[in-house]
Amino acid sequence: MVKYFGYLITEGWLHQKALDLGYPPAQTPEDSRNIRTTVPLNVMAAAGVLSYARLRAIKTPKGKHFWCIALACDDPITVGERMSTRPPPEADYKALKEAMGKDGPAHWYRAI
């Protein structure tokens, strides 16, 4: 079972962040898909983690599905995607944590 270390993203956060970044409100399913891909990339780039972070689908322990900005992966094969098997020090992703409005450290989540 592959796991990713990172912060999960809710649809509400995505759409609010899109508005904060100046995107128009999503009117169609295509608009929502565009927001789902471009907003996390913009946040990762601004936080300085784009070179090693990836957007991945995850499942919480309660079985809910979300997107996740993943900073590490426990699967050695996935490391080929330039992801570490070890979480980075929290100081390295502090800007991401702040941009996402998170209080604590990132967590490990199961991949879908």
PEGIPE-V807328 format. One record per backbone hydrogen bond with DSSP energy under -1.0 kcal/mol. NH is the residue of the N-H (numbers start at 0). CO is the residue of the C=O. Records with the same first field share a line. If there is no record, write none. Layout:
NH=CO, CO
This chain:
3=108
4=71
5=106
6=68
8=66
13=9
14=10
15=11
16=12
17=13
18=14
19=15
20=16
21=18
22=17
31=27
32=28
33=29
34=30
35=31
36=32
37=33
38=34
41=37
42=38
43=39
44=40
45=41
46=42
47=44
48=43
51=48
52=48
53=69
55=67
57=65
58=109
59=63
62=59
65=57
66=8
67=55
68=6
69=53, 67
70=4
71=4
72=83
73=2
79=76
80=77
81=78
91=88
96=92
97=93
98=94
99=95
101=96
106=5
108=3
109=58
110=1
111=56
